[in-house]
Amino acid sequence: MASKREKIKVSPKVLKKLRESSGFSVKELADKLKVKPEKIIAVESGEDYFTISQLERLAEIYKIPLVAFFTEEVIEAPKLPDYRINREKKLGYKTVTAIRWARYVAETVHSLTGKESKLPKFGEMPASELAKKVREYLNIGKVKFEGPREAFEFYRNLIESKFEVGVLQYPLDEDVRAFSIKGPFSVMVLNESDTYSIKVFSLFHELCHLIRGEEGICSIDPDAETTDIERYCDEFAAEFLVPTERLRKEVRRNPSDSVVWKVAEKYGVSKQVIMIKLLKMGYIDRERYRKFKEGFKPEKKTGYGKADWTKRYSRRIGNLVLEEVNKAYHRGDITFFEAADILNVKTKHAEKLLG
């Protein structure tokens, strides 16, 4: 049996292609692998080789099977439509590995359990009308939240239970708010680092894509110049979360900043969403909105305090996927280690999640 320290000859071309298709620069990969950049360059030029241990670590970093290093050609997964505002910029390794993990989760859950998402078809209509239809479908009455976190948890559970869509969270590149993957079992992935008010908006932006039968990678900025598809999903999310007729009853014309803040908290959204709606409704003028934008400081990203990795992994995977993996494990359909692999957690955390 070969030693873990034994160097293994692997095609330099394959190694370079896998690194580049995984979104890593030479330095980024060197940092992850804890080697010098010169080592990566030497291996990719055929002057040196990785050990078995290093290849195993690479497979873990890239979220690919080890056998992928021993093929002649790199087979890439289908690319998601890219709706980012700066989509000419190459995707980084965080988003690429998140997409690979999310595809694996979606395909594995479906093949293990037969679970399929239940996304109704509403046909073509204005975004505001679709928002109204979806609210009626979900039987959403008057809602009031203590803040964005409570709103996020309520809506995440609702989407998972009613539509049977997996809602995952994972570290993504800074310019990526979320992405969705359409399939028999559909999933959406939100940027783990975002504030809850941003995550709430992302939930319904991505839900709109899935209801329309689409998938893709999104920046999500309701005030940015973007594609027609993204504008439609932004409008849907804003109208679903804060129906215009409800907002009319909440505020008077030219509402004070304190009123805007209270309404944003109540609906679990950012002040920017409320201000954009008020501008479109004619309740504030462009000058006031301009001053708001000039003084607008994005909320600080989500902080979890001292890391409790078991809870963090639980948040990442969501209730629906965790429940389905748990069922498969306790039925004996998969081993403990296979379950841990699907959940992308280490053994000590899997023991708690699969208890």
C-alpha positions as CSV (number, residue, x, y, z in Angstrom):
1,M,0.0,0.0,0.0
2,A,1.3,3.4,-0.9
3,S,2.4,5.8,1.9
4,K,0.4,8.9,2.4
5,R,3.6,10.8,1.9
6,E,4.4,9.1,-1.4
7,K,4.3,11.5,-4.4
8,I,1.8,10.5,-7.1
9,K,2.2,11.4,-10.8
10,V,-0.9,13.3,-12.0
11,S,-1.4,15.1,-15.2
12,P,-0.2,18.8,-14.7
13,K,-2.8,19.9,-17.3
14,V,-5.6,18.3,-15.3
15,L,-4.3,19.8,-12.0
16,K,-4.1,23.3,-13.5
17,K,-7.6,23.0,-15.2
18,L,-9.1,21.8,-11.9
19,R,-7.6,24.7,-10.0
20,E,-8.7,27.3,-12.5
21,S,-12.2,25.8,-12.9
22,S,-12.5,25.8,-9.1
23,G,-11.9,29.6,-9.0
24,F,-8.5,29.5,-7.2
25,S,-5.5,31.6,-7.9
26,V,-2.1,30.0,-7.3
27,K,-1.7,32.0,-4.1
28,E,-5.2,31.2,-2.8
29,L,-4.7,27.5,-3.4
30,A,-1.2,27.6,-1.8
31,D,-2.7,29.2,1.3
32,K,-5.4,26.5,1.5
33,L,-3.0,23.7,1.0
34,K,-0.4,25.3,3.3
35,V,2.4,25.2,0.8
36,K,4.4,27.9,-1.0
37,P,3.0,29.2,-4.3
38,E,6.2,27.9,-5.9
39,K,5.1,24.3,-5.1
40,I,1.8,24.8,-7.0
41,I,3.7,26.3,-10.0
42,A,6.1,23.4,-10.0
43,V,3.4,20.7,-9.8
44,E,1.4,22.4,-12.6
45,S,4.5,22.5,-14.8
46,G,5.3,18.8,-14.2
47,E,8.5,19.5,-12.2
48,D,7.1,18.2,-8.9
49,Y,4.1,16.1,-7.7
50,F,1.6,16.2,-4.8
51,T,1.5,13.4,-2.2
52,I,-1.6,11.3,-1.7
53,S,-2.5,13.3,1.4
54,Q,-2.3,16.5,-0.5
55,L,-4.5,15.2,-3.3
56,E,-7.0,14.1,-0.7
57,R,-7.0,17.5,0.7
58,L,-7.4,19.1,-2.8
59,A,-10.4,16.9,-3.4
60,E,-11.9,18.2,-0.1
61,I,-11.1,21.8,-1.0
62,Y,-12.5,21.5,-4.6
63,K,-15.6,19.5,-3.5
64,I,-14.8,16.8,-6.1
65,P,-14.1,13.0,-5.9
66,L,-10.5,12.0,-5.7
67,V,-10.8,10.0,-8.9
68,A,-11.2,13.3,-10.8
69,F,-7.4,13.8,-10.6
70,F,-6.8,10.6,-12.5
71,T,-8.8,11.3,-15.6
72,E,-7.4,12.5,-18.9
73,E,-10.0,15.4,-19.3
74,V,-11.7,17.5,-16.7
75,I,-15.5,17.2,-17.1
76,E,-17.1,20.4,-15.8
77,A,-20.6,20.6,-14.4
78,P,-23.1,22.8,-16.4
79,K,-22.6,26.4,-15.5
80,L,-25.3,28.5,-13.9
81,P,-26.6,31.6,-15.6
82,D,-24.7,34.6,-14.2
83,Y,-26.9,37.6,-13.3
84,R,-24.3,39.4,-11.2
85,I,-24.0,43.1,-11.9
86,N,-20.3,42.6,-12.6
87,R,-20.6,39.3,-14.3
88,E,-17.5,39.9,-16.4
89,K,-15.6,39.2,-13.2
90,K,-14.5,35.6,-12.8
91,L,-16.3,33.7,-10.0
92,G,-14.1,33.0,-6.9
93,Y,-13.5,29.7,-5.3
94,K,-16.0,30.3,-2.5
95,T,-19.0,30.4,-4.9
96,V,-17.6,27.7,-7.2
97,T,-17.2,25.2,-4.3
98,A,-20.6,26.2,-2.9
99,I,-22.3,25.5,-6.3
100,R,-20.6,22.0,-6.4
101,W,-21.7,21.2,-2.9
102,A,-25.3,22.5,-3.5
103,R,-25.6,20.4,-6.7
104,Y,-24.3,17.3,-4.8
105,V,-26.8,17.9,-2.0
106,A,-29.7,18.4,-4.4
107,E,-29.0,15.4,-6.5
108,T,-28.2,13.1,-3.5
109,V,-31.3,14.0,-1.5
110,H,-33.5,13.4,-4.6
111,S,-31.8,10.0,-5.4
112,L,-31.9,8.9,-1.8
113,T,-35.5,9.9,-0.9
114,G,-37.3,10.7,-4.1
115,K,-38.0,14.2,-2.6
116,E,-39.2,16.7,-5.2
117,S,-39.8,20.4,-4.9
118,K,-43.4,21.6,-5.3
119,L,-43.2,24.8,-7.2
120,P,-46.6,25.9,-8.6
121,K,-46.9,27.4,-12.1
122,F,-48.6,30.8,-12.3
123,G,-47.9,31.8,-15.9
124,E,-46.7,35.1,-17.2
125,M,-47.8,38.2,-15.3
126,P,-46.4,41.4,-13.8
127,A,-44.1,40.8,-10.8
128,S,-46.4,42.6,-8.4
129,E,-49.3,40.3,-9.5
130,L,-47.1,37.2,-9.1
131,A,-46.2,38.4,-5.6
132,K,-49.9,38.7,-4.7
133,K,-50.6,35.2,-6.1
134,V,-47.8,33.6,-4.2
135,R,-48.9,35.4,-0.9
136,E,-52.4,34.0,-1.5
137,Y,-51.1,30.5,-2.3
138,L,-49.1,30.6,1.0
139,N,-52.1,32.1,2.8
140,I,-49.9,34.9,4.2
141,G,-52.0,37.3,6.3
142,K,-50.8,40.3,8.2
143,V,-47.3,39.6,9.6
144,K,-45.3,41.5,12.1
145,F,-41.8,40.6,13.2
146,E,-39.5,41.8,15.9
147,G,-36.8,42.2,13.3
148,P,-35.1,40.7,10.2
149,R,-33.8,37.5,12.0
150,E,-37.3,36.5,13.1
151,A,-38.6,37.2,9.6
152,F,-35.8,35.2,8.0
153,E,-36.4,32.1,10.2
154,F,-40.2,32.3,9.6
155,Y,-39.9,32.6,5.8
156,R,-37.1,30.1,5.5
157,N,-39.2,27.4,7.3
158,L,-42.3,28.4,5.2
159,I,-40.4,28.0,1.9
160,E,-38.9,24.7,2.9
161,S,-42.2,23.3,4.2
162,K,-44.6,24.6,1.5
163,F,-42.4,24.4,-1.6
164,E,-40.0,21.7,-0.4
165,V,-37.1,23.7,-1.6
166,G,-33.8,23.4,0.3
167,V,-32.6,26.7,1.7
168,L,-28.9,26.4,2.4
169,Q,-26.3,29.0,3.6
170,Y,-22.7,29.0,2.7
171,P,-19.7,31.5,2.5
172,L,-19.9,33.0,-1.0
173,D,-17.8,35.6,-2.8
174,E,-18.4,39.2,-1.7
175,D,-20.3,40.2,-4.9
176,V,-22.6,37.1,-4.7
177,R,-25.7,37.4,-2.6
178,A,-27.3,34.1,-3.5
179,F,-27.8,31.5,-6.2
180,S,-30.5,28.9,-7.1
181,I,-30.3,25.5,-8.7
182,K,-33.4,24.2,-10.4
183,G,-34.0,20.4,-10.5
184,P,-36.4,17.7,-9.3
185,F,-35.3,18.8,-5.9
186,S,-34.4,22.5,-6.1
187,V,-32.2,24.4,-3.7
188,M,-31.1,28.0,-3.1
189,V,-27.9,29.1,-1.4
190,L,-27.7,32.4,0.5
191,N,-24.5,34.1,1.4
192,E,-23.8,33.0,5.0
193,S,-22.2,36.3,5.9
194,D,-25.0,38.6,4.8
195,T,-27.3,40.4,7.3
196,Y,-30.7,38.9,8.0
197,S,-32.5,41.7,6.2
198,I,-30.4,40.9,3.0
199,K,-31.1,37.2,3.4
200,V,-34.8,37.8,3.7
201,F,-34.8,39.6,0.4
202,S,-32.5,37.0,-1.2
203,L,-35.0,34.2,-0.2
204,F,-37.8,35.7,-2.3
205,H,-35.6,36.9,-5.1
206,E,-34.3,33.3,-5.6
207,L,-37.8,31.9,-5.0
208,C,-39.0,34.0,-7.9
209,H,-36.3,32.5,-10.2
210,L,-37.4,29.0,-9.2
211,I,-41.1,29.7,-9.7
212,R,-40.2,31.0,-13.2
213,G,-38.3,27.8,-13.9
214,E,-34.9,29.6,-13.8
215,E,-31.7,29.2,-11.9
216,G,-28.7,31.5,-11.6
217,I,-26.2,33.5,-9.6
218,C,-27.3,36.8,-8.3
219,S,-25.9,40.0,-6.9
220,I,-29.3,41.4,-5.8
221,D,-29.4,45.2,-5.5
222,P,-32.9,46.6,-5.9
223,D,-31.4,50.0,-6.8
224,A,-28.9,48.9,-9.4
225,E,-29.0,48.9,-13.2
226,T,-29.3,45.2,-14.1
227,T,-31.1,42.7,-16.3
228,D,-34.9,42.6,-16.9
229,I,-35.0,39.2,-15.2
230,E,-33.2,40.5,-12.1
231,R,-35.4,43.6,-11.9
232,Y,-38.5,41.4,-12.1
233,C,-37.3,39.2,-9.2
234,D,-36.3,42.3,-7.2
235,E,-39.8,43.7,-7.7
236,F,-41.4,40.4,-6.8
237,A,-39.4,40.1,-3.6
238,A,-40.1,43.7,-2.5
239,E,-43.9,43.4,-3.2
240,F,-44.1,40.0,-1.5
241,L,-42.4,41.2,1.6
242,V,-44.0,44.6,1.8
243,P,-47.2,44.8,-0.2
244,T,-47.8,48.3,-1.5
245,E,-51.4,48.5,-0.2
246,R,-50.2,47.5,3.3
247,L,-47.4,50.1,3.1
248,R,-49.9,52.9,2.2
249,K,-51.7,52.2,5.5
250,E,-48.4,52.1,7.5
251,V,-47.1,55.5,6.5
252,R,-48.2,58.9,5.5
253,R,-46.8,61.0,2.7
254,N,-43.2,62.1,3.4
255,P,-42.8,59.7,6.4
256,S,-40.1,60.5,9.0
257,D,-36.9,58.5,9.2
258,S,-38.1,56.9,12.5
259,V,-41.3,55.6,10.7
260,V,-39.2,54.1,7.9
261,W,-37.0,52.3,10.5
262,K,-40.0,50.9,12.4
263,V,-41.7,49.7,9.2
264,A,-38.5,48.1,8.0
265,E,-38.1,46.2,11.3
266,K,-41.7,45.2,11.3
267,Y,-41.5,43.6,7.8
268,G,-37.9,42.3,8.4
269,V,-36.4,44.1,5.4
270,S,-33.7,46.8,5.0
271,K,-34.5,50.5,5.0
272,Q,-33.4,50.6,1.4
273,V,-36.2,48.4,0.3
274,I,-38.8,50.6,2.1
275,M,-37.2,53.8,0.7
276,I,-37.3,52.4,-2.9
277,K,-40.9,51.5,-2.6
278,L,-41.8,54.9,-1.1
279,L,-40.0,56.6,-4.0
280,K,-42.0,54.5,-6.6
281,M,-45.2,55.3,-4.7
282,G,-44.5,59.0,-4.8
283,Y,-44.3,59.3,-1.0
284,I,-40.8,60.7,-1.1
285,D,-39.0,62.7,-3.8
286,R,-35.8,61.9,-5.6
287,E,-33.9,64.5,-3.6
288,R,-34.8,62.8,-0.3
289,Y,-33.9,59.4,-1.7
290,R,-30.6,60.8,-3.0
291,K,-29.7,62.1,0.5
292,F,-30.7,58.7,2.0
293,K,-28.4,57.0,-0.5
294,E,-25.5,59.3,0.3
295,G,-25.9,58.7,4.0
296,F,-26.8,55.0,3.7
297,K,-24.4,52.6,5.4
298,P,-25.0,48.9,4.8
299,E,-25.7,47.0,8.0
300,K,-22.9,45.0,9.4
301,K,-22.7,41.4,8.3
302,T,-24.1,38.7,10.4
303,G,-22.0,37.9,13.4
304,Y,-22.4,34.7,15.3
305,G,-20.2,35.5,18.2
306,K,-18.1,32.6,19.5
307,A,-18.2,29.9,16.9
308,D,-20.5,27.0,17.7
309,W,-19.8,25.0,14.6
310,T,-22.5,22.4,15.2
311,K,-25.1,25.2,15.1
312,R,-23.4,26.9,12.2
313,Y,-23.5,23.6,10.2
314,S,-27.2,23.2,11.1
315,R,-27.9,26.7,9.8
316,R,-26.0,26.0,6.6
317,I,-27.8,22.8,5.7
318,G,-31.3,23.9,6.8
319,N,-34.2,21.9,8.3
320,L,-35.4,20.2,5.2
321,V,-32.2,18.7,4.0
322,L,-31.1,17.8,7.5
323,E,-34.4,16.0,8.1
324,E,-34.2,14.0,4.8
325,V,-30.5,13.0,5.4
326,N,-31.4,12.0,9.0
327,K,-34.3,9.8,7.8
328,A,-32.1,8.1,5.2
329,Y,-29.4,7.4,7.8
330,H,-31.7,6.0,10.4
331,R,-33.4,3.8,7.7
332,G,-30.0,2.4,6.9
333,D,-29.9,3.7,3.4
334,I,-26.6,5.5,4.0
335,T,-23.8,5.0,6.5
336,F,-22.9,7.5,9.1
337,F,-19.9,8.7,7.1
338,E,-21.9,9.1,3.9
339,A,-24.4,11.2,5.9
340,A,-21.6,13.4,7.2
341,D,-20.2,13.8,3.7
342,I,-23.6,15.0,2.4
343,L,-23.9,17.4,5.2
344,N,-20.3,18.5,4.7
345,V,-19.4,18.2,8.3
346,K,-16.7,16.5,10.4
347,T,-17.5,13.4,12.4
348,K,-17.8,15.2,15.8
349,H,-20.5,17.6,14.4
350,A,-22.3,14.8,12.5
351,E,-22.7,12.9,15.7
352,K,-24.8,15.8,17.1
353,L,-26.7,16.5,13.9
354,L,-27.6,12.9,13.3
355,G,-28.5,12.0,16.9
